[in-house]
Amino acid sequence: MMDLNLSPAPAADADLIKDTTEATFMADVVEASQTVPIIVDFWAPWCGPCKTLGPMLEDAVRAAKGAVKMVKINVDEAQQIAGQLQIQSIPTVYAFFKGQPVDGFAGAQPQSEVKAFVDRVTKAGGGQAPGEQLSEAVAAAEDMLSEGAAQDA
């Protein structure tokens, strides 16, 4: 029997969280942020606070279920981008939407602040994962049809 489950599959971590380089930064951040907010984590392997903040950010991004994505960039390997964005200390986190930085912070933050930041960024991008609006509209139309309101569906 065929499975006709039309709901979108959850985005894999590879779709939600990825590493970038100077060569791919424009595509991974600026271009990708045209449709969904991108949180950029500027970090380095030797940075103690980065090792705490990174996993908290990743958990919050996963919890947003595709309404926001995350890109990690090692400042030791991407010094040109870090300089262009005037990164003075790490960890530094910026959120991009429509190709522009819209929010950010520097330094380690408690889990509650990380979650609040991801929530703000999600709202800035419309609050829903791409495709989620369509599935909600389809669900509403199905409800109307089941209630006999075919004209409204």
C-alpha positions in Angstrom: 0.0 0.0 0.0 1.3 3.5 -0.9 1.9 6.1 1.8 0.2 9.3 0.7 1.2 11.3 3.8 1.6 14.8 2.2 2.9 16.5 5.3 6.4 17.8 4.9 9.1 15.7 6.4 10.9 17.4 9.3 14.1 19.1 8.2 17.2 17.2 9.0 19.9 18.8 11.1 21.9 19.2 7.9 19.1 21.5 6.6 18.8 23.4 9.9 22.4 23.7 11.1 25.5 23.9 8.9 29.1 25.1 8.9 30.1 27.7 6.4 33.3 29.2 5.0 34.3 32.5 3.4 33.6 30.8 0.0 30.0 29.8 0.8 29.0 32.6 3.3 27.0 34.6 0.7 25.0 31.5 -0.4 24.6 30.0 3.1 23.7 33.3 4.9 22.8 36.3 2.7 21.0 34.4 -0.1 19.4 31.8 2.2 18.1 34.6 4.5 15.8 35.8 1.7 13.3 33.1 2.7 14.1 32.2 6.3 16.0 33.9 9.1 19.6 32.7 9.4 21.4 32.8 12.8 25.1 33.0 12.4 27.3 31.8 15.2 30.8 33.2 15.1 33.1 30.9 17.1 36.6 29.4 17.5 37.7 26.0 18.7 39.7 27.5 21.5 36.8 29.6 22.8 35.4 28.2 26.1 32.1 30.1 26.1 31.6 29.1 22.5 31.5 25.5 23.5 28.6 26.2 25.9 26.7 28.7 23.7 26.9 26.6 20.4 24.9 23.6 21.7 22.3 25.9 23.3 21.8 27.7 20.0 21.5 24.5 18.1 18.9 23.1 20.5 16.8 26.3 20.2 17.1 26.3 16.4 16.0 22.6 16.3 13.0 23.5 18.6 12.0 26.2 16.1 11.4 23.4 13.5 12.7 25.2 10.4 11.3 28.6 11.2 14.9 29.7 11.6 18.2 28.1 10.5 21.7 28.3 11.9 25.1 28.7 10.2 28.3 28.3 12.2 31.5 30.0 11.1 35.0 29.5 12.6 36.5 33.0 12.8 40.1 31.6 12.7 39.3 30.2 9.2 37.1 33.2 8.1 39.1 36.2 9.3 38.0 38.3 6.3 34.2 37.9 7.1 34.8 38.4 10.8 36.6 41.7 9.9 33.9 42.9 7.5 31.3 42.3 10.2 33.4 43.9 12.8 33.4 40.9 15.1 35.4 42.1 18.2 34.9 39.1 20.5 33.5 35.6 20.4 31.1 34.1 20.7 29.2 36.6 18.6 25.8 35.8 17.1 24.0 37.7 14.3 20.6 37.0 12.8 20.1 37.8 9.1 16.8 38.2 7.3 16.4 39.4 3.7 20.1 39.7 3.5 20.5 42.1 6.4 21.5 41.7 10.0 18.4 42.1 12.1 19.5 41.2 15.7 22.5 39.9 17.5 24.5 39.6 20.7 28.1 39.0 21.9 29.2 36.8 24.8 27.8 33.8 26.5 24.1 34.0 27.3 21.9 31.9 29.6 19.5 29.4 28.0 16.5 31.7 28.6 18.1 34.5 26.7 19.1 32.2 23.8 15.6 31.0 23.6 14.2 34.6 23.7 16.7 35.6 20.9 15.6 32.7 18.7 11.9 33.5 19.4 12.6 37.2 18.3 14.3 36.1 15.2 11.6 33.6 14.3 9.0 36.4 14.7 11.0 38.7 12.5 10.8 36.1 9.8 7.1 35.6 10.1 7.1 32.9 12.7 6.6 29.9 10.6 8.8 27.4 8.7 8.5 27.6 4.9 5.6 25.3 3.9 4.1 25.5 7.3 1.7 28.2 6.2 0.5 26.1 3.3 -0.1 23.0 5.5 -2.0 25.2 8.0 -4.2 26.6 5.1 -4.9 23.1 3.8 -5.8 21.9 7.3 -8.2 24.9 7.7 -9.8 24.2 4.3 -10.2 20.5 5.3 -12.0 21.6 8.5 -14.3 23.9 6.5 -15.1 21.0 4.1 -15.9 18.6 6.9 -18.2 21.2 8.5 -20.0 21.6 5.2 -18.7 25.1 4.4 -17.4 24.2 0.9 -17.9 27.8 -0.4 -15.4 29.1 2.3 -12.9 26.3 1.8 
